[in-house]
Amino acid sequence: MTENQKKNVLIVEDEQGIRDTLAELFENPNSRVATAASLEEAKSFLTRDTYDLIVTDIRLGARRDGGLQVMAAAGLLSPDATVIVLTAFPDDDNRHASMRLGATHFLGKPVDLSVIAGLARQVGVLTSIESASLSN
């Protein structure tokens, strides 16, 4: 697989442990992974590249709507991206706002990594879970 065929993945999560775990999930020869800890970082990545998959938290730091703003920017800058929203606050308002802004999937935390991997696989983005099973 050439560099141009790799899938671009953007992870937007302010909690470093979760961000690192998600980055590890998507680290494989078929993907390029960018990680952002804030809305500002996410916007910076979105202005420089397009993404096939975006995984974002709703709340970023002190911003209750940071993830929603990430989705709004992604809608303009990476309109074909599949967006997976993760939130510890899976209420109907967040769900509806996320879906209006283009979220493909809305998941309450905690979520099993195999669920995220399965959703990513549906759009052709492999994870370390598949990479490990392919090499065995």
N, CA, C and O of each residue as an XYZ file, in Angstrom:
544
protein
N       0.856     -1.172      0.000
C       0.000      0.000      0.000
C       0.902      1.234      0.000
O       1.810      1.358      0.822
N       0.635      2.133     -0.928
C       1.454      3.341     -1.012
C       0.971      4.379     -0.006
O      -0.119      4.266      0.554
N       1.797      5.379      0.209
C       1.471      6.449      1.149
C       0.153      7.120      0.764
O      -0.620      7.501      1.643
N      -0.117      7.270     -0.541
C      -1.341      7.918     -0.995
C      -2.581      7.075     -0.755
O      -3.685      7.614     -0.686
N      -2.421      5.760     -0.626
C      -3.566      4.891     -0.408
C      -3.887      4.708      1.069
O      -4.928      4.147      1.411
N      -3.018      5.167      1.931
C      -3.265      5.028      3.360
C      -4.491      5.832      3.766
O      -4.785      6.882      3.195
N      -5.189      5.322      4.750
C      -6.358      6.011      5.290
C      -5.901      7.007      6.349
O      -5.086      6.678      7.210
N      -6.422      8.205      6.280
C      -6.099      9.247      7.260
C      -7.128      9.226      8.379
O      -8.334      9.279      8.138
N      -6.630      9.147      9.601
C      -7.477      9.087     10.786
C      -7.115     10.257     11.696
O      -5.939     10.495     11.973
N      -8.125     10.983     12.156
C      -7.932     12.061     13.119
C      -8.653     11.691     14.404
O      -9.849     11.396     14.403
N      -7.907     11.713     15.497
C      -8.465     11.438     16.818
C      -8.441     12.742     17.604
O      -7.390     13.367     17.749
N      -9.608     13.151     18.113
C      -9.726     14.387     18.885
C     -10.265     14.021     20.264
O     -11.446     13.716     20.429
N      -9.381     14.060     21.237
C      -9.729     13.634     22.600
C      -8.819     14.367     23.570
O      -7.597     14.340     23.421
N      -9.415     15.032     24.576
C      -8.596     15.800     25.514
C      -7.984     14.949     26.616
O      -7.018     15.379     27.246
N      -8.511     13.764     26.870
C      -7.934     12.873     27.884
C      -6.814     12.067     27.249
O      -7.047     11.252     26.357
N      -5.589     12.305     27.721
C      -4.425     11.713     27.074
C      -4.471     10.189     27.038
O      -4.107      9.593     26.025
N      -4.905      9.550     28.110
C      -4.956      8.089     28.134
C      -5.862      7.530     27.051
O      -5.507      6.562     26.378
N      -7.026      8.134     26.880
C      -7.966      7.690     25.844
C      -7.402      8.002     24.468
O      -7.483      7.174     23.561
N      -6.831      9.190     24.307
C      -6.234      9.586     23.028
C      -5.126      8.612     22.624
O      -5.061      8.186     21.470
N      -4.258      8.261     23.570
C      -3.164      7.329     23.286
C      -3.688      5.940     22.938
O      -3.170      5.289     22.031
N      -4.705      5.487     23.651
C      -5.286      4.168     23.373
C      -5.894      4.134     21.979
O      -5.711      3.164     21.244
N      -6.615      5.186     21.612
C      -7.205      5.243     20.270
C      -6.120      5.317     19.196
O      -6.242      4.690     18.144
N      -5.067      6.077     19.459
C      -3.962      6.159     18.496
C      -3.343      4.784     18.290
O      -3.055      4.398     17.157
N      -3.137      4.044     19.368
C      -2.597      2.686     19.257
C      -3.537      1.785     18.465
O      -3.084      0.949     17.682
N      -4.832      1.950     18.662
C      -5.808      1.139     17.940
C      -5.663      1.306     16.433
O      -5.772      0.337     15.682
N      -5.417      2.528     15.995
C      -5.358      2.805     14.557
C      -3.955      2.750     13.967
O      -3.794      2.922     12.759
N      -2.939      2.513     14.789
C      -1.570      2.429     14.274
C      -1.380      1.102     13.553
O      -1.406      0.035     14.166
N      -1.189      1.189     12.247
C      -0.917      0.019     11.422
C      -0.402      0.530     10.078
O      -0.508      1.722      9.790
N       0.153     -0.357      9.257
C       0.737      0.095      7.991
C      -0.259      0.717      7.012
O       0.152      1.352      6.041
N      -1.553      0.547      7.249
C      -2.564      1.029      6.319
C      -3.123      2.400      6.673
O      -3.962      2.933      5.946
N      -2.665      2.977      7.783
C      -3.245      4.233      8.257
C      -2.174      5.239      8.653
O      -1.061      4.887      9.045
N      -2.560      6.513      8.534
C      -1.790      7.625      9.110
C      -2.688      8.240     10.167
O      -3.831      8.605      9.893
N      -2.162      8.350     11.377
C      -2.965      8.812     12.499
C      -2.463     10.161     12.993
O      -1.270     10.342     13.237
N      -3.387     11.102     13.138
C      -3.095     12.394     13.753
C      -3.921     12.474     15.027
O      -5.072     12.039     15.053
N      -3.339     13.028     16.081
C      -4.071     13.167     17.335
C      -4.095     14.626     17.762
O      -3.101     15.343     17.645
N      -5.243     15.047     18.255
C      -5.431     16.416     18.727
C      -6.048     16.381     20.118
O      -6.949     15.588     20.393
N      -5.551     17.250     20.987
C      -6.056     17.319     22.353
C      -7.055     18.453     22.551
O      -7.657     18.578     23.617
N      -7.230     19.283     21.514
C      -8.109     20.446     21.660
C      -8.788     20.764     20.333
O      -8.399     20.262     19.279
N      -9.801     21.599     20.410
C     -10.492     22.069     19.224
C      -9.518     22.792     18.296
O      -9.548     22.593     17.082
N      -8.665     23.621     18.862
C      -7.717     24.381     18.046
C      -6.771     23.457     17.286
O      -6.518     23.666     16.099
N      -6.244     22.428     17.969
C      -5.363     21.468     17.294
C      -6.113     20.734     16.186
O      -5.585     20.536     15.092
N      -7.345     20.332     16.480
C      -8.143     19.608     15.492
C      -8.365     20.471     14.249
O      -8.224     19.992     13.123
N      -8.709     21.731     14.454
C      -8.919     22.628     13.313
C      -7.642     22.777     12.500
O      -7.691     22.845     11.272
N      -6.505     22.827     13.175
C      -5.226     22.937     12.483
C      -4.987     21.718     11.584
O      -4.586     21.864     10.429
N      -5.232     20.533     12.110
C      -5.083     19.316     11.300
C      -6.061     19.318     10.129
O      -5.693     18.965      9.008
N      -7.306     19.715     10.388
C      -8.332     19.701      9.345
C      -8.025     20.675      8.213
O      -8.424     20.436      7.073
N      -7.328     21.761      8.504
C      -6.987     22.708      7.440
C      -5.811     22.220      6.593
O      -5.604     22.700      5.478
N      -5.045     21.268      7.122
C      -3.865     20.781      6.400
C      -4.095     19.500      5.621
O      -3.333     19.201      4.701
N      -5.123     18.735      5.960
C      -5.317     17.433      5.325
C      -6.791     17.062      5.354
O      -7.573     17.645      6.105
N      -7.167     16.087      4.530
C      -8.518     15.532      4.604
C      -8.423     14.179      5.288
O      -7.380     13.525      5.257
N      -9.507     13.774      5.898
C      -9.518     12.556      6.699
C     -10.616     11.613      6.238
O     -11.690     12.029      5.803
N     -10.308     10.330      6.350
C     -11.275      9.284      6.043
C     -12.131      8.964      7.259
O     -13.306      8.618      7.137
N     -11.521      9.085      8.439
C     -12.203      8.764      9.690
C     -11.797      9.779     10.746
O     -10.619     10.095     10.909
N     -12.797     10.282     11.460
C     -12.558     11.194     12.579
C     -13.255     10.609     13.799
O     -14.445     10.296     13.762
N     -12.493     10.467     14.881
C     -13.049     10.016     16.155
C     -12.898     11.186     17.109
O     -11.782     11.623     17.390
N     -14.025     11.700     17.613
C     -13.958     12.884     18.477
C     -14.821     12.732     19.715
O     -15.884     12.112     19.693
N     -14.333     13.312     20.781
C     -15.101     13.460     22.009
C     -16.008     14.680     21.825
O     -15.694     15.566     21.030
N     -17.116     14.732     22.543
C     -17.997     15.905     22.482
C     -17.388     17.050     23.292
O     -17.250     18.168     22.796
N     -17.029     16.760     24.534
C     -16.477     17.793     25.415
C     -14.960     17.774     25.316
O     -14.324     16.739     25.514
N     -14.399     18.916     25.010
C     -12.949     19.045     24.899
C     -12.489     20.099     25.891
O     -12.721     21.292     25.693
N     -11.840     19.658     26.955
C     -11.409     20.588     27.994
C     -12.615     21.281     28.600
O     -13.573     20.629     29.014
N     -12.564     22.581     28.650
C     -13.660     23.355     29.231
C     -14.788     23.601     28.233
O     -15.807     24.195     28.587
N     -14.620     23.154     27.001
C     -15.624     23.420     25.956
C     -16.637     22.280     25.888
O     -16.308     21.170     25.471
N     -17.853     22.562     26.296
C     -18.905     21.545     26.244
C     -19.250     21.171     24.810
O     -19.739     20.071     24.553
N     -18.996     22.086     23.875
C     -19.382     21.852     22.486
C     -18.169     21.716     21.562
O     -18.312     21.820     20.344
N     -16.995     21.487     22.113
C     -15.785     21.400     21.295
C     -15.881     20.360     20.198
O     -15.495     20.618     19.057
N     -16.394     19.182     20.534
C     -16.547     18.120     19.534
C     -17.545     18.489     18.448
O     -17.376     18.122     17.285
N     -18.581     19.213     18.831
C     -19.555     19.671     17.836
C     -18.894     20.638     16.863
O     -19.172     20.611     15.664
N     -18.017     21.491     17.385
C     -17.300     22.412     16.511
C     -16.308     21.669     15.606
O     -16.086     22.065     14.462
N     -15.718     20.593     16.127
C     -14.855     19.746     15.286
C     -15.679     19.186     14.128
O     -15.230     19.193     12.982
N     -16.883     18.702     14.430
C     -17.735     18.137     13.382
C     -18.139     19.190     12.356
O     -18.189     18.907     11.159
N     -18.425     20.400     12.820
C     -18.786     21.472     11.889
C     -17.619     21.775     10.956
O     -17.812     21.932      9.750
N     -16.414     21.857     11.504
C     -15.226     22.107     10.676
C     -14.975     20.935      9.732
O     -14.631     21.136      8.567
N     -15.145     19.725     10.227
C     -14.932     18.536      9.386
C     -15.931     18.504      8.236
O     -15.590     18.084      7.130
N     -17.159     18.943      8.487
C     -18.165     18.973      7.434
C     -17.757     19.845      6.263
O     -18.121     19.579      5.118
N     -17.001     20.883      6.560
C     -16.510     21.777      5.515
C     -15.197     21.297      4.903
O     -15.001     21.400      3.692
N     -14.297     20.774      5.738
C     -12.927     20.491      5.311
C     -12.665     19.022      4.973
O     -11.751     18.724      4.205
N     -13.445     18.109      5.530
C     -13.343     16.675      5.223
C     -14.759     16.110      5.111
O     -15.151     15.245      5.893
N     -15.526     16.606      4.128
C     -16.945     16.259      4.076
C     -17.235     14.773      3.863
O     -18.336     14.317      4.170
N     -16.282     14.019      3.351
C     -16.511     12.593      3.120
C     -16.084     11.726      4.296
O     -16.217     10.504      4.239
N     -15.577     12.333      5.352
C     -15.100     11.572      6.509
C     -16.256     10.909      7.248
O     -17.342     11.474      7.376
N     -15.996      9.708      7.726
C     -16.888      9.057      8.666
C     -16.523      9.603     10.034
O     -15.345      9.655     10.390
N     -17.531     10.014     10.810
C     -17.279     10.611     12.119
C     -17.894      9.730     13.205
O     -19.093      9.451     13.211
N     -17.023      9.303     14.126
C     -17.464      8.548     15.304
C     -17.343      9.476     16.504
O     -16.263      9.985     16.802
N     -18.460      9.691     17.187
C     -18.491     10.552     18.363
C     -18.461      9.681     19.605
O     -19.229      8.727     19.734
N     -17.552     10.028     20.525
C     -17.481      9.370     21.824
C     -17.849     10.398     22.880
O     -17.398     11.541     22.819
N     -18.661     10.002     23.843
C     -19.025     10.954     24.892
C     -19.387     10.239     26.183
O     -19.968      9.153     26.178
N     -19.028     10.873     27.280
C     -19.466     10.404     28.591
C     -20.856     10.957     28.912
O     -21.434     10.643     29.952
N     -21.379     11.777     28.011
C     -22.688     12.422     28.204
C     -23.591     12.117     27.012
O     -23.895     13.009     26.220
N     -24.025     10.857     26.881
C     -24.787     10.455     25.695
C     -26.268     10.812     25.754
O     -27.126      9.951     25.558
N     -26.568     12.079     26.024
C     -27.966     12.488     26.092
C     -28.512     12.777     24.691
O     -27.759     12.875     23.722
N     -29.835     12.911     24.609
C     -30.485     13.110     23.309
C     -30.064     14.413     22.636
O     -29.936     14.457     21.412
N     -29.846     15.477     23.415
C     -29.431     16.747     22.816
C     -28.090     16.598     22.101
O     -27.933     17.047     20.965
N     -27.118     15.962     22.773
C     -25.816     15.738     22.142
C     -25.930     14.821     20.927
O     -25.280     15.045     19.906
N     -26.754     13.796     21.048
C     -26.938     12.850     19.935
C     -27.520     13.579     18.716
O     -27.006     13.450     17.605
N     -28.581     14.334     18.932
C     -29.232     15.023     17.809
C     -28.320     16.078     17.190
O     -28.245     16.193     15.967
N     -27.631     16.844     18.023
C     -26.705     17.857     17.505
C     -25.586     17.200     16.708
O     -25.192     17.699     15.654
N     -25.077     16.086     17.212
C     -23.999     15.365     16.518
C     -24.470     14.859     15.164
O     -23.767     15.006     14.164
N     -25.628     14.277     15.128
C     -26.154     13.732     13.875
C     -26.434     14.848     12.859
O     -26.205     14.671     11.663
N     -26.926     15.987     13.334
C     -27.158     17.126     12.436
C     -25.854     17.627     11.823
O     -25.836     18.104     10.688
N     -24.770     17.517     12.576
C     -23.469     17.994     12.107
C     -22.670     16.933     11.347
O     -21.514     17.158     10.989
N     -23.289     15.785     11.105
C     -22.641     14.797     10.251
C     -22.040     13.592     10.935
O     -21.359     12.796     10.288
N     -22.273     13.436     12.226
C     -21.752     12.239     12.892
C     -22.390     11.005     12.276
O     -23.591     10.974     12.006
N     -21.576     10.006     12.062
C     -22.058      8.742     11.518
C     -22.467      7.804     12.645
O     -23.436      7.055     12.525
N     -21.714      7.854     13.744
C     -21.960      6.987     14.900
C     -21.807      7.809     16.175
O     -20.965      8.703     16.256
N     -22.633      7.492     17.167
C     -22.644      8.206     18.437
C     -22.555      7.158     19.536
O     -23.493      6.383     19.727
N     -21.433      7.122     20.269
C     -21.190      6.072     21.254
C     -20.949      6.666     22.637
O     -20.197      7.629     22.786
N     -21.597      6.081     23.650
C     -21.360      6.487     25.023
C     -20.120      5.814     25.578
O     -19.870      4.634     25.330
N     -19.339      6.587     26.341
C     -18.163      6.028     27.018
C     -18.621      5.321     28.286
O     -19.608      5.738     28.892
N     -17.949      4.290     28.694
C     -16.837      3.641     27.999
C     -17.361      2.780     26.854
O     -18.487      2.283     26.894
N     -16.533      2.618     25.850
C     -16.908      1.809     24.702
C     -15.787      0.805     24.436
O     -14.604      1.130     24.544
N     -16.173     -0.394     24.092
C     -15.202     -1.437     23.785
C     -14.483     -1.085     22.481
O     -15.124     -0.706     21.500
N     -13.170     -1.209     22.470
C     -12.391     -0.872     21.276
C     -12.790     -1.706     20.068
O     -12.657     -1.252     18.932
N     -13.276     -2.914     20.299
C     -13.686     -3.748     19.162
C     -14.901     -3.154     18.453
O     -15.085     -3.378     17.257
N     -15.733     -2.401     19.173
C     -16.874     -1.728     18.550
C     -16.367     -0.632     17.610
O     -16.825     -0.520     16.473
N     -15.422      0.169     18.092
C     -14.838      1.219     17.255
C     -14.141      0.593     16.051
O     -14.277      1.078     14.928
N     -13.400     -0.478     16.284
C     -12.698     -1.170     15.191
C     -13.689     -1.675     14.148
O     -13.430     -1.574     12.949
N     -14.810     -2.212     14.590
C     -15.817     -2.712     13.656
C     -16.430     -1.605     12.817
O     -16.656     -1.781     11.620
N     -16.700     -0.465     13.441
C     -17.250      0.678     12.699
C     -16.230      1.209     11.703
O     -16.582      1.560     10.576
N     -14.976      1.269     12.110
C     -13.913      1.734     11.209
C     -13.757      0.779     10.029
O     -13.600      1.218      8.890
N     -13.799     -0.502     10.295
C     -13.650     -1.520      9.245
C     -14.747     -1.374      8.180
O     -14.506     -1.628      6.999
N     -15.942     -0.967      8.598
C     -17.049     -0.799      7.646
C     -16.739      0.245      6.583
O     -17.315      0.209      5.495
N     -15.839      1.171      6.881
C     -15.483      2.207      5.904
C     -14.048      2.030      5.395
O     -13.443      2.957      4.857
N     -13.522      0.817      5.580
C     -12.218      0.493      5.016
C     -11.013      0.942      5.807
O      -9.895      0.924      5.292
N     -11.217      1.347      7.057
C     -10.100      1.749      7.907
C      -9.781      0.588      8.840
O     -10.577      0.232      9.709
N      -8.600      0.007      8.643
C      -8.193     -1.109      9.485
C      -7.593     -0.596     10.785
O      -7.130      0.542     10.870
N      -7.612     -1.449     11.782
C      -7.034     -1.118     13.080
C      -5.964     -2.143     13.408
O      -5.752     -3.095     12.657
N      -5.297     -1.947     14.524
C      -4.283     -2.900     14.954
C      -4.899     -4.261     15.259
O      -4.200     -5.273     15.220
N      -6.182     -4.302     15.558
C      -6.860     -5.573     15.795
C      -6.867     -6.410     14.523
O      -6.529     -7.593     14.563
N      -7.250     -5.811     13.388
C      -7.249     -6.529     12.119
C      -5.824     -6.806     11.639
O      -5.540     -7.887     11.123
N      -4.945     -5.845     11.806
C      -3.559     -6.014     11.362
C      -2.915     -7.202     12.057
O      -2.169     -7.956     11.432
N      -3.198     -7.378     13.357
C      -2.635     -8.495     14.109
C      -3.194     -9.812     13.592
O      -2.459    -10.790     13.455
N      -4.505     -9.842     13.302
C      -5.096    -11.103     12.822
C      -4.674    -11.415     11.395
O      -4.603    -12.587     11.024
N      -4.391    -10.390     10.577
C      -3.931    -10.618      9.198
C      -2.517    -11.167      9.163
O      -2.158    -11.910      8.250
N      -1.702    -10.799     10.167
C      -0.310    -11.237     10.150
C      -0.140    -12.606     10.797
O       0.955    -13.168     10.754
N      -1.182    -13.151     11.389
C      -1.097    -14.487     12.017
C      -1.426    -15.577     11.039
O      -1.404    -16.755     11.397
